[in-house]
Amino acid sequence: MKRYDKAFKEEAVRLSHEVGPKKAAEQLGISYYTLQEWRKRKNLHGEEAHIGSGHAYATANKTTREMELEKEIVELRRVNEILKDALGFFAKDRKR
């Protein structure tokens, strides 16, 4: 499997936007599907896209525990908002 550096991938994505992905892939001698994958990564990760083989994106550098804690924080914030709404509802009822 051939590996390409970041500069080549970025130039290929730029060219694909100018002349279209099929034509760019033909001109560069790469697979259309490979180029489409590079375009997708560029859209998803922006400047962090195409960081090179064997390297993970910044979000992948988090440990499993860190990701679990972040999910738990989101869930706790959601539950907290629900409880605040319920407190407001019952507080209105008591004032009557």
Secondary structure as UniProt FT lines:
FT   HELIX           6..19
FT   HELIX           21..28
FT   HELIX           32..45
FT   HELIX           46..48
FT   TURN            49..50
FT   TURN            53..54
FT   HELIX           58..61
FT   HELIX           64..95
//
